[in-house]
Amino acid sequence: MNDFVAMMRATKLCVLLHDADTKSILWANPAACEMLGWSVTELRPLKANHMSSSAQQYDRVIGRAWLQEAADKGASRMEWHYRSRSGRVIPTDAVAARVELDRGTAVMVQFRDIEREQQIERELRLTTSYVDALGRHTSTIALMVDAAGTLRFATDTAVSRIGAVPNEPLGALSTYGRLWLGGRSVTWEEALARATPSTAIQLEIPQDDSSPVWLEGTLESVQDVGDHTLLMILHDVSDRVEDEVHRERELHRENYLARYNAMGDMAMAIAHELGQPLAAAGNFLAGVRTRSRSLADAGELPTETASQLSFGIDRAVRQIERASTIVDAVREFVGHLERVDQVVDLNDVLDQCLHFVGLRAVPNGVTVAVHRHPEPVVVRCERVLTGQVLLNFCINAIDEMSSCDAEHRRLTITIRPGDGVGVLTVDDQGRGLQHDPFEESFTSKAQGSGIGLALSYRVITRQHGRIWAEPRKEGGSRFGFALPLASDGDGTDSDGTDGDDRNGDGQ
């Protein structure tokens, strides 16, 4: 018995002993006396209303009923608010148990102060509500990632934005998008190395049917949560990125137009300046032809040599005449970009270019196949410059195939009518398209036609046509353009010009 009393005096758990019938306090251990501020002698005459909270739920009647329940059933538990001698209300977790003593039945109440626990619980509930609000009810995108790059947690907003399946394992971050640092794509390992302790980061989420979603924020190491974990706080900046891309495109377009306008001025100047030297070259050749004939007639020049000289002069004159035609066409085209006054059969355009295509194809071992439409494919366009676009397609294709195996060096030119348009395509069996071929404004090759794909684009589109490039399923690429078919009322002169409407648009 003495040992039991010693233990009850030593325990920090508060103990009150009540008489089972009268509910009067019989005894209290030191812990209870210390908490309530009364000695055992002072506690004995006190009633429930003297040492309990004045709140209605702690009324004396309720307290006696609780003690009686323990006496009847053996035990009862409830939260009870005691009031100390100083007036402090103390919330406690109290357990009442019936005990049989030598002097009769008693009820022993064991209780402990739970005020701090309740405060922690309230703070925990509040924190939980904050976390829930962050995870479910804000636009903030939060991701927890381990050192291996596996997603361990994502807010509801994040799950939606990255395209994850709700309530399913998240998996690796790399399965949802690409990380960007400083304007370049990086691996997770590179991003992890930069998070010391934090770094700016972008996450690009591709979309099947629209532009990608761009998320931007920070990647920060969190060292005090067990394993090495990183926190990503992101916001959707897709609209801003799209605006930046749009501004970049507009700037590129403005720069291109500036170069294009400058090229127009240069073309006019060059066309003007080339006229006289070309005419002079033609006159010199005419003089050489006359002189060679005179020498041949006088017997001073062998007939065979005179014939060879005449052949060479004729070829040179032919080239000068074509150069003069191109110069005149450039001058006319630059001066009247919106006016197309010629009605031309695409088959004729092809025939005029085949000789020059062959000059490039034969030395490179390229076979040229031509598929004409059996009927005229009459379109409204500028004959010479449209031919230059065709030449540009063919020469680019020949140059592309010059490094391929001999059996793959085949160029195919096709002309056909389409839905209200005349279509011309050039197919090659080269390496295919590496990028958008119409991005660059000038040719990057050491040798080329000089007109460039970007200028080809302008020539065709300013004639109300369409131009494109696409990979072929069989390998290689296809370049093509489509120009509006001429109406039935349009006429075609022998030189390819519209005889009825030389100054109009033919409508």
Buried (B, 14 or more C-beta within 10 A) or exposed (E): EEEEEEEBEEEEEBBBBBBBEEBEBBBBBBBBBEBBBBEBEBBEEBEBBEBBBEEEEBBEEBBBEBBBBBBEEEEBEBEBBBBBBEEEBBBBBBBBBBEEEEEEEBBBBBBBBBEEEEEEEEEEEEEEEEEEEBBEEEEBBBBBBEEEBBBBEBBBBBBEBBBBEEEEEBEEBEEBBBBBBEEEEBEBEEBBEBBEEBBEBBBBBEEEEEEBBBBBBBBBBBEEEEEBBBBBBBEBBBEEBEEEEEEEEEEEEEEBEEEBEEBBEEBBEBBEEBBEEBEEBBEEBEEBBEEBBEBBEEEEBEEEEBEEBBEEBEEBBEEBEBBBBBBEBBBBBBEEBEBBBBBBBBBBBBEBBBEBBEEBBEEBEBEBEBEBBEEBBBBBBBBBBBBBBBBBBBBBBBBBBBEBEEEEBBBBBBBBBEEEBBBBBBBBBBBBBEEEBBEEBBBEEEEBBEBBBBBBBBBBEBBBBBBBBEEBEEEBBBBBBBBBBBEEEBEBEEEBBBEEBEEEEBE
